[in-house]
């Protein structure tokens, strides 16, 4: 999973699946869109106007909780 934030356009994107996918976009609201790939797998979530979600918009942070760490391959 990758979470990115573009300050210029104030958009947050949560990529759930790696790689390139041809997606069907489903808008939940004007500000939230879901990207579905093959087999209706959820590929990503886009949030526009995202700075309102941060307590400190100049220094956005993300807290990850209860995640299992996968062993490094190699």
Secondary structure, DSSP 8 states (H G I E B T S, - for coil): -EEEEETTTTEEEEE-S-S----EEEESSSSEEEEE-GGG-EEEEEEESGGGGSSSGGG------S--------
